[in-house]
Structures are given as C-alpha cells and as structure tokens.
Amino acid sequence: MPTHILGISAFYHDSAAALLRDGEIVAAAQEERFTRKKHDADFPKHAVEFCLQKAGIRAEELDYVAFYDKPILKFDRLMETYLSYAPRGIKSFAKFLPVWLGEKLHTPRALNKALGCKPKRPYVFPEHHESHAASAFFPSPFEEAAVVTMDGVGEWATTSIGIGEGNKLRLTHEIRFPHSLGLLYSAFTYYTGFRVNSGEYKLMGLAPYGDPKYVDLILDNLIDLKDDGSYRLDMSYFDYAAGLRMTNDKFHRLFGRPNRRPETEIEQFQMDVAASIQKVTEEVMLRTVRFAYESTGKKNLCLAGGVALNCVGNGRVLREGPFENIWIQPASGDAGGALGCAQMVWHHLLDNPREVQPIDSQNASLLGPIYSSDEIRDALRAQELEFEEFASEDELCDRVAGLIADENVIGWFHGRMEFGPRALGARSIIGDARSPKMQRVMNLKIKFRESFRPFAPIVLRDRAHEYFDIRPDQESPYMLIVAPVLESRRKPVDESKFGIEKLNQLRSDVPAITHVDYSARLQTIDESRAPRLAKMMRKFEEKTGTPVLINTSFNIRGEPIVCTPDDAIRCFLGTEMDVLVLENFVICRDKLANAPKVDREKYLSSFALD
C-alpha cells in the first residue's frame, strides 16, 4: 500500500497544504486561491480537500500528517519576549494571548477538528526552518548542497545554514529572534507605507528609482553586520518584538520623518530608503552564502524562506556568490513549509531514499487544480459568452501569438495552477514585451496597481542568453532571479532623469520588461516544463523575431491569483483585458456583443488594497 503524507502550514500567514504519495508530490496549493482572501491564514480546509481529492483518498486514510513548525516552541518565544519587554507591549500581549490560548497552542486539537478525524499516528512537528530547508533541498536537482533559509522568524530562528546530503538534512548554524533580516526588511516595508508580509516585493521594485544614500546610516545604527553574514539589530529602533508597529519614534527621528501613510504619494525619499535597505539586504545575503560555502564545502546552494523571494538579491548571489549552482524553492514563504514538513517525514522520519531528478522534482511547481473542457464550456455558457473553440493546439497557439503581436493583453489559463506566489504560465496575463505602452496599460487598466511596478519577462530558454546576462546553460524557471538586460539590447536614455521620471523611457528593444536599472525578473521556459506556452511563444517568435513576452499574475491588485474558470472570467470582465484564453477556448472582448454587465467598481473593491 502506498504511504500518503499530508503537510500543512496554517494559522500565521499563507496557509497551504501539500500531499506526497511514496515521496512523490501529488498536489500542493495555498488556501487563498480557493477562498479568494489574499494570504489567508486560516486552516487550509479547501487546499486539504483538493489534495485529498487529487490523491483519491479520505483524511482517515492518511498515514502521516505534519505541521510546518512547533507551536509550543513558538509560544515559548512569544512569552519570553513579552516578559523581557514588560511592561512594554501590554496591548500587543493582550491581543495575542486569547488567540493562542483558544487555538494556536492546541494545534493538534484544531487539526483534528479541521480534518474531521484523528490521524493514524501522532502529528509530526518539525521546526519551522527545518521545513523551509527541506522544501529547498529535497526537491532540488542536487545530491548534496549547502542550505540557507532566511525569513522573518520561525520559532526562534531567523536565519539558518545547513547541509543536505542524499536523504539527510541537518542545520548547523542559526541567528535567532529578534535579530532578523526578514523583519528588518519588513520594518522598511512598513516605514515606506506598504503592507507588511505582502508589500516587500513593492519595496524591492521601488529600489531602482532611488539612490542608496542611507546605507551607512543603516549599517552604523540599525544593524551590526559581520564579515561572516552574522548580525545583530539595535532593537531600540524597532517595535515589532513586543509592540503593534514595526518601527518607533527613534527610528523615525533617525531618518528625519515619520512613516509614509499607505496610499499617499511616494516621494524621492521613500525611493532612496528602498534603494538603501535593498543594498544592505543584498550585502547580508552575499556574506551569509559565502560563509555557508566556506563552512559546508559544497558547490551547490539551496535557498528558502521569505527572503529567498528577494529575486534581486538572488541574482547577485548567483552572479557574485561562490556557488556553482543554486536552486530556490518556488514557494519559499510559509506556504512552502507545508511541502517541506511532508518531505521531512518521508526522508527523515521514515528514512526513505531520495532520487535526484536532473531538473528538479517540483514538477515545474504546477501542483494545483486543473479544469476540463466541459467545465470551462459550462462556465462560459453560464455567462452567455461568445467563444472560439480550437481542436488543434497548433491553430490555437498561432491565433494567440497573432493576438499578442497586435498588442492585445491576454489572460492565459492552462493546465494545473502554480504553487507559490509567482504566475509561471498557468494562470498568467501575457503581453508583448516590445510595446512601449504595455507596462503602463497593464499596470493601470488591468492590474490597477502603482505605475512604478515592473513586469517580468518570460523567455524561451534557448534564447534567454541573447537578451539577458546569463550563461547559455543557465535557467530561471521559477522567476526568482533578476538578471541584467544585455548591453546590446539597451537603448540610450536621458541620464538627467531622476526618481519616478525614469519610468517612461525606452530602455531596450523589449522596453515593457526592462526596469529602470536595466534589470528584469527572469523566467525561462521550454517544452519540457510548459509545452503549450513554449509552442505559442515559438509561434510569436516566428511572427515577430522576438522570443520574449510579459508574464504577470492573472489577478488584480489585492486579489489572489485566479484558480477556477469562473475566477478567470470574472477578472477578465472586471478589467480591460482584451482576450481570455481558457485552455482551448478563446474569448475576444471586441466580439462580446452581449457580454454580461460587471460592476467594475464593486469587483475592484471586493479585494483589499495590497
């Protein structure tokens, strides 16, 4: 009989479930995709149901259930922290204690209730950073590797270094709370007016508009950084340990002004602050991985934890770090812990061997639901939408490639949904990277988000080195590496422009995906990972000579990536998207004579600004 292992992350941020059968990943998904509540932290009821359905089993048939951290140890850290700061933080303590006493401290009981049964065996509780490390190493294409995990905080650890060999993983070094690179970056996310735990990527995107003039101020006052990447924060500047804010008045005095209020105008000051903390973060990452290389002696590196989603830092680690190869878990945040804790059970607890796959064993991170033609046809007919249905994939791809070449914005929905925060070509919005107007159109009319936000390129793997500064044998399948656009592709710009004035200049022959510092958050694809998308891009290249497209997530600001055909139709009708491609069906807006009326304002307001 096969062994089924369910991994769960819940109750803190980005709840998710993952299921293994005899060590193979059957399914994984975040709860937010089903509930439509971004970063949903509740028990992942719908994600669990999906995983069980995909495996064809009931909860009672699970052999093991793992939870991605140790709640008792986390509670110990919280209590010790509050006591050490008392009487400061009494409001935060009063807010947190009832939640813990009512649910989080009794996680096994909460899990029993949510699953509707008591598992065959006791729950397994790896430590948080063990789950992250397992999610990075076990699916990787390496027989052995150094492993680095960096995030806000697990139980106590905030940065961990370890070694993975075969089916074994051990953590050897750690930095402990309250000293945290992830929380330092989140403090600046808060200070610049973005939402903590979801706005960090905005801070990263804002950084190239600024001048890193505050680097020395940060290194001299906020963080004592050593050559080996270890560090300590001066906690007198921060409130996150026991308060309800990330930064305090002393922090604000250091920078000469209070934190920016959300949704107010972004000034040059915030751009300079973003550039400064980004540069400091990259320096910490580089020193940490260099120490990991020296202390482990391994030539390969695996990364996970929320900081591993800092793709600008990852790009520098790849280019300037000592490792020959790196692999980054696509779901590096808390959601990925669900996958990691299940793999800890299979390899560590059960001591099962590990078969290393040449690419990786993440299955392109396409681990979510898939929908049949009948289900999609029913959804379209329910909305009375006119559509074209293609029996030939060649004809479909040729049609879509032509629509993109004519500067149409395409909603692309195909195959299994992605696991992790990035759209990787299954639930994507796609556009022509050659178009000078496409970034602005997609930001303001489709995504309804800030105009400074860059878009990522998707590029055919065998052509990527002709556009971006990467080796011909290098890939970035999970959109977790930033690479420079080649000098030969760049165009001259007005260097006197400063800050946000840099935005609307044509910087390359693929301007819609070239950020103001000539960088791009790169995703490479080929027929082995995304056969239909690769075929469509080959058709686009035949028509235009360009193997590069825009790829952004299929959602609007504040909304989770779409999951179902109904989600996709609602997003299509609620925005100014031109074309919707649902598997073999193509819906063009200009042919919708009797399209259902959508209250666009109501649709947009149904998701909290993110």
LUMFITI-738172 format. One record per residue (C-alpha): x negated, y, z negated. Coordinates in steps of 0.1 Angstrom, whole numbers, plus 5000, padded with zeros to 4 digits. Layout:
BEGIN
XYZ/...
end
This chain:
BEGIN
500050005000/498750355008/497850594980/499750924980/498351224961/500151554957/498251864949/499952174935/499052534929/501652744911/502653004886/499953264893/499553364929/500253204963/501852874952/501352584976/501452204979/499251964998/499651585002/497051325010/497650965022/494550755016/492451065016/493851205049/495651535048/499251475057/500651815051/500052145033/502052465031/502552785010/505852834992/506153195006/506753065041/509952895030/511353145005/510253455026/508853604994/505253705001/502653554977/505453364960/504053234927/506953014916/506752634916/506352544953/509652344954/510152384992/506552325000/506652004979/509851894997/508251955030/505051755021/507151465008/509351465039/506351475062/504851165044/508250995044/508250925006/510151044975/508551214945/508850884925/506550714950/503650944944/500650774930/498951084916/499951454911/497151704905/497452074894/494752314905/493552434871/493652374834/496452574818/495252514783/491752644790/493252944808/495453014778/492352994756/490653254777/493553484776/493953464739/490253504732/490253804755/493253974738/491853914704/488454054713/490054374726/492754414699/494454644692/493954754728/496154574753/499154514730/501554594758/499954354781/499854094754/503554134747/504254094784/502253784789/502953584757/506653494763/505853384799/503053154787/505053014757/508052954779/506452784810/502752804818/501552654785/503852354791/502852294827/503451914826/506951964814/507552224841/506151994867/508451704856/511451934858/510552074892/509651734907/512751574892/510751284878/507751184857/504851064879/503550704876/500350834860/499351134839/498851464857/495251544867/493951894859/490651984875/489152314866/490152604890/486652634905/486352264909/489552274930/488152564951/484852384955/486552054965/488652234991/485452375006/483152075006/485351765011/486951875044/483652025057/481651865085/478651825062/477351515045/475751745019/475852115012/475552394986/478952514975/479752864964/483052974950/483853334942/487253484932/488953694905/489053434877/490053074872/489952964835/486653134826/484553104858/484553384884/481553264905/480352914907/477452744925/477352364930/476152074952/478151844973/476751504984/478751235000/481851194979/480451374948/480551734938/479151904908/479052264897/475652374883/475852754877/478652994869/479453354860/482253404835/485153644829/485353944825/482453974849/483953914883/483154024918/486653944929/488154164901/485654444909/486854444945/490454434933/489754724910/488754934940/491754804959/493954944931/491955264929/492355334967/496055284964/496554934978/498254634961/496054404941/495954044953/497254134988/495654464998/492054364996/491854305033/493154665039/490254795018/487854585040/489454725072/489255075059/485555055051/484155115086/485755455087/483755575057/480255655046/478955425017/477855724997/478855584964/476755264965/474255394940/476955524917/478555184916/475154994910/474055244884/477255254864/479654974871/477654654879/474154544868/473154324897/470154094895/467953964923/469553614920/473053744925/474053724888/475654044874/477454204846/480154474847/480354764823/483854684810/484255034796/485355144831/487954874836/491354794820/492054454836/490754244808/493554344783/495554624799/498154664826/495854864850/492754774869/490755094862/490855354835/490255724829/486555674825/486355514860/488355794875/486056054859/483055874874/484455924909/485956264901/489656194908/492455964898/493555664918/495455724951/499255674948/500555404971/501855515005/500355865002/497855995028/494555815030/491756075028/488056055037/487256005000/489055665000/487255565032/483955645016/484855454985/485955155006/482655155025/480755174993/482354884975/482254675007/478554725009/478054634973/480154324977/478154205007/474954254987/476254044958/477353774983/473953765000/471953744968/474253474955/473953254986/470153304986/470053174951/472252884960/469852794988/466852814965/468452624937/470052344958/467652294986/470452235010/470652365046/474452385047/476752615028/480452575019/482552875007/485852914990/487653144966/489353474973/486053654980/485453405008/488253575027/485953875030/485053805066/482754105069/480653965040/480853615056/479453745088/476453895070/475953565051/475953385085/473553625102/471253725073/471553435049/469153145047/471552865056/471652685090/475352625089/478352745069/481852625066/484652825049/487952685036/490652845058/492952865027/490253005004/492653164980/494752994953/496852814979/493752614989/493452494953/496352264960/494352084987/491152084966/492651934935/494251644955/490851574971/489251574937/491451294927/490751094958/486951124958/486051194921/488651014900/489150724924/485550724938/486650674974/484050725001/484151025023/484051005061/482551325075/484151445107/481951625134/484251935134/485851905100/488851715085/491052015081/492951935113/492552295126/494452395094/497652325113/499352135085/502852285082/506252225098/506852165135/510252205152/511752005181/513152145214/516652055202/516252255170/514952555189/517552535216/520252525189/518752835172/518753025205/522252935214/523453025179/522253375186/523553365222/520153455236/519253405272/516153195278/513953025303/513052665296/509952515311/509452145317/505852195329/503252325304/501152455333/504052665345/504852785310/501252895304/500953065338/504153255331/503053375296/499553465309/501153685335/503353855310/500353935287/498454065317/501354305323/500754445288/503754265271/503454185234/504153815229/505453625199/503853285202/505352995183/503952645189/503252325170/502552295133/502452605112/499052725098/497952655062/496152965048/496553345053/495453365089/497553305121/495453075142/497653045173/500652855160/502553155146/500853445163/501653775180/499453795211/498454095233/496054205260/492754305244/491854515274/494654755268/493655095253/497155145238/497754795225/496354845189/498555145183/501654985199/501254675179/500554855146/503355105148/506054925168/505654565160/503754525127/504954855111/501754905093/498955155089/497355275121/493855225110/494254845107/492154655132/493354355152/491354025156/490353875189/490953515199/488453405224/487653085243/484852915225/482652865255/482853225264/482553385230/478753445231/479353655263/481353905242/480153875206/476853845189/476953475180/474953175192/476452975222/476852675199/478552875171/482252885164/484653065141/487852855144/489553005112/489053375118/486753405088/483653565104/483153915116/480753945145/479454255164/480654315199/477654285223/475854595233/476554515270/480354525263/480254865245/481155205258/479755545247/481855735223/481856085207/479556035177/480656365162/484056205153/484356125116/486655915095/490055845110/489156055140/487055755152/490255545157/491455625192/488155605211/487555335237/484555145223/484254845246/485854665276/488154495250/489054805231/492154675213/490054435192/486854645187/486754805153/485255155148/481854995138/481954775169/482854465149/485554205154/487053945131/486553655154/488553335162/487153095187/489352825202/489052535226/491152245240/490252025210/491852255184/494552435203/495152275237/498252475248/496852805237/493552735253/495252645286/497252965285/494053165279/492352985308/495253105330/494853455316/491153445324/491953335360/494253635364/492153905347/488553775343/488753815305/488853525280/489753745251/493253825236/494553995205/495753745179/497653875148/500053705125/503653665135/505353885109/505954245099/504254425071/505254275037/506753965053/505153615052/504153465085/507253315102/507952945096/511152845114/512552935148/515153145130/512453345113/510753405146/513953515163/514753745135/511353905137/511553935175/514954105174/513954325144/510854475162/509954605196/508254275207/508654225244/508653845247/509253545224/507753205233/509252925212/507552605223/508852555259/511352845258/510653205269/512953495259/512253835275/513754135259/514454315291/516754025301/518854025270/521954195282/524054065253/521354045226/522854045191/522554365172/519954365144/519954625117/516354705121/516154935090/517754665069/515354405083/512254615076/513454705041/514054335032/510354295027/508354485001/505654705015/502354525012/
end
